[in-house]
Each structure stands twice: as C-alpha cells, then as structure tokens.
Amino acid sequence: GKGMFTYDPGFVSTASCESQITYIDGNNGILLHRGYPIEQLAEHSDYLETCYLLLYGELPTKAQKEEFVKTVTHHTMVHEQLAHFFNGFRRDSHPMAIMCGVVGALSAFYHDSLDITDDNNRQVAAFRLIAKMPTIAAMSYKFSIGQPFMYPDNSKGYAENFLHMMFGVPCEPSNVSPTLAKAMDRIFLLHADHEQNASTSTVRLAGSSGANPFACIAAGIAALWGPSHGGANEAVLEMLEEIGDVSRIDEFVARAKDKNDPFRLMGFGHRVYKNFDPRAKVMKEAADDVLAELGVDDPLLAVAKRLEEIALSDEYFISKKLYPNVDFYSGIILKAIGIPTSMFTVIFAVGRTVGWIAHWHEMISGSYRIGRPRQLYTGHTQRDYLPLDKR
Ligand code: SDX
C-alpha cells in the first residue's frame, strides 16, 4: 500500500494474491464460486459438481460429471498400511489431531504424486485428497469409539459413503437415510471454499515454497482448527449447550459485550462479512428442513434462533456489524445427522479440502514466487552485546 512503505511486489506475499475461484462481497453478503451464487449452488448443485466447478472453472457436462464422480469414487480407499498410523494415537485423541497427523503422513505413501511440476501428478494428488479425506475422517471417528474401520462402498454417493463409513458396522447391513446424505452433502458444499481465509492462505503460503500437496493440506487443517476459524462450529454447540435455555440468553449476550470478559458469541462475526453470511442463511433454512424431516425438535435450535434475533437487534452487534457466520447453524444440522461435536471441525476440513486444493493448484500451475509476508518492525534499534558481568 502507499504511505509509510512504497509498494514493492517483490515483497508482497505472492501466496495470497489474485484468484479467479471465489468472490466475496462482505458488505452485501455475496459469495460466488466461479461466478455462481452460493444460494443457487446449494439449491441446485451437489458437492462433487461444485468440486468440479471450483477445480476446473465451469459446471461439468453430464459426461464430465460422471467421469469426475467415477474417478473420485475410485480413489476413496486408503493404503492399508495407513490404518497402522491410528494405533499410535490415544483413543481419546481429538479427531483434528489425528487428521493433522494422518493427512500429513499421506506424503509418505503417495510418492507417485508428489512431483508438483507434473500436471498429471497434481491432478492425481487432488483426486486422492478429495476422495480420501472422508475415509480418513471416518477412520478417526471409528478409532475414537473403538469400532472397526469401514471400507468405502463404491456404489454410494460421496456424502452417503461418508455416513456409511461413519456409522456403518460390519455386522449390520448398511442403510444411510437419503435425507441425512443430502443434508451432509449440502454441508460439504457450503464449506467448499471461501476465498483466501486463514487456512486457505496457509495452504497457499506452504505451497509457494514447493511443498507437496499433502503437506500443504495438513498445514491447512492445522490452521482451520483454531476456535476463531473452523473450530468455531464446535465452540458454537458448546456455547448453545452452556446457554441451555432461551431464558439465559441475555446473560451471555451481556458477557459477549463486556470487554473485560473474554467470552465471545461463537458463530458471530467475520473478517470479511460485515453483513449477513449467505451461507448462514442457507444453513438456517437447511436446519429447519432437516430437523422437520427427521422429526427432531432440538431445543438448541430455538436457543440459536432467539440468540440471533436478540443479537441482531442489539446496538453492540449492529454497530460492530456482527452477524451469524457459516459456523452458527451448521452444528445444529451436524448434531441432527448424528455427528459428534468433536468431529464438527473435521467435517469442515473435509468440505474445505477442495477449496484448499483449487487455490493450491491455481497458484502452482501459474507463475508464482515464494510467499514472504513483510512485517512492521517495532523492536529495538541496533545495540552492542553486554558481557554477563555487566547485566
Ligand atoms: C470462519 O475468513 C473466513 O472466510 C473464515 C470462514 C471460512 O469459510 O473460511 O468464513 C470460516 O472462520 C468463520 C468465523 C468463525 N469464528 C467465530 O465464529 C468465532 C467468533 N468470532 C470472532 O472471534 C470474530 O468475529 C472473528 C475472528 C470471526 C473475526 O474477527 P475480526 O474481523 O478480527 O473481528 P474483531 O475480532 O476485530 O471484532 C471486531 C469487534 C471487536 O470489538 P472492538 O475491539 O472493535 O471493540 O467486534 C467484537 C470484537 O471484540 N467481536 C465480537 C465477536 N466478534 C467480534 N464480540 C462478541 N462476540 C463475537 N463473536
């Protein structure tokens, strides 16, 4: 920028520069994937079709879609040796800890897709990551509850297969409700990409050094884990459970406004959206639909809706332009699907993998330089060393 420092492109981190994948207008609540509004994709598209759009820039033809789905489906199994990794973790490890470890370790298995200068290698790595994240996520869950890992079933759709691997057991026939599979697919779709957020910028910065895609995605998973980012969906459910009843909302709203209280309303606020987050609106409608279709009456949904009403009429939140974000309602749907709270951020990571890959691929396949964010130094000016007896 202008002012204190002259603008020198050589110094600006090239890892977070222009992109053609996603456009966000924070003041008007607009989110476009390759030009298509998220509301229309959520209503008419599905997750793998949106993956194709994010990766290749256009909606697929029928034949292109069938080929893409077939390729992803046939990459869902993981190397059998990978299962041994899980034995190194405690059973009560947080699934995100397991995801960071196991996904990073994929670079120890897939030597034939680590050469990022080869476009075919890049494509194969992309397919492997998009296809294997649900399998590894479900394995992380099964490991934590002491149940056997379930193999993917190629006759099932992407989200249906994930729920099969999460909740199926070898001794029972597999039956995944189409309602839950559709809700799961929409959750993945709504998390697919979001421009250059903290975790996507992490992936781009790691990728700008030439690191292999599996290591870059593991870096993205680590960045996503924080409660200010993807970890918020887990924190929202914990907050709603702590509030418990609409009668206690005012007490928590007061705490969120108290500068001396570190408590924040989880699921509210955003670095970019200073108006509503379009994904939160779609998620809120989906929450009504899923709970109605399942005949579930979750009192936490009433608490969430009342909390939103109160916050959106409160001067503090209005003045600071704090609106519900993508994480505010997603947890209620995930809970209705039967996903445990500890897996919420893992679900976010599974959905966001295609966005991380699309941004990584866009940068790697173009001309790029290593990212090097510059700092504003506010430390000591130069000074001489002091011998020990002079300190
Ligand atoms: C995601 O970037 C992305 O696109 C991320 C994401 C994606 O798809 O990748 O959209 C996913 O991470 C969504 C955000 C999930 N995080 C949360 O819900 C956690 C709660 N939210 C806050 O931590 C916060 O709003 C952030 C981190 C989301 C945004 O941080 P900002 O933009 O730096 O906002 P801020 O912290 O500077 O807040 C501005 C003001 C502050 O008050 P002042 O210092 O100006 O007096 O608003 C206050 C904050 O104290 N504030 C809140 C609040 N969020 C901000 N007060 C109460 N509750 C909140 N949730």
Residues whose N, C-alpha, C, O or C-beta is under 5 A from the ligand:
A	BS01	SDX	H194 N197 A198 P227 S228 H229 G230 A232 A256 R264 L265 M266 G267 F268 G269 H270 R271 K320 N325 D327
